[in-house]
Amino acid sequence: MLDQLTLYPIADDVLLAPGGKVVVRTYGVAPADGAVSYRTWITGIRDQPRYWHWGHYQDAESGHRRVLEWLTGRGPQPDTLQAKQTLG
């Protein structure tokens, strides 16, 4: 499945935390025959991995910044309607 997707990197950040590092990545994701969707993934937090869907490139850029602000305590959690949690 992953070999049929094209990833377009938008932003990558690594935050150092007492329990390890937290990685925040925002990409455009496009299947071979479809439109680009935009997502921000967080790995390395104690909760299950989280991701957000964004509608457009500009939303993904500003969304990535909002996620960083939330993780560093400088802003609220990004819109919970866009937030998703994976189950594993």
Secondary structure, DSSP 8 states (H G I E B T S, - for coil): -GGGEEEEEEEEEEEEETTEEEEEEEEEEEETTS--EEEEEEESSSS--EEEEESSHHHHHHHHHHHHHHHTTSS----TTTEEE---
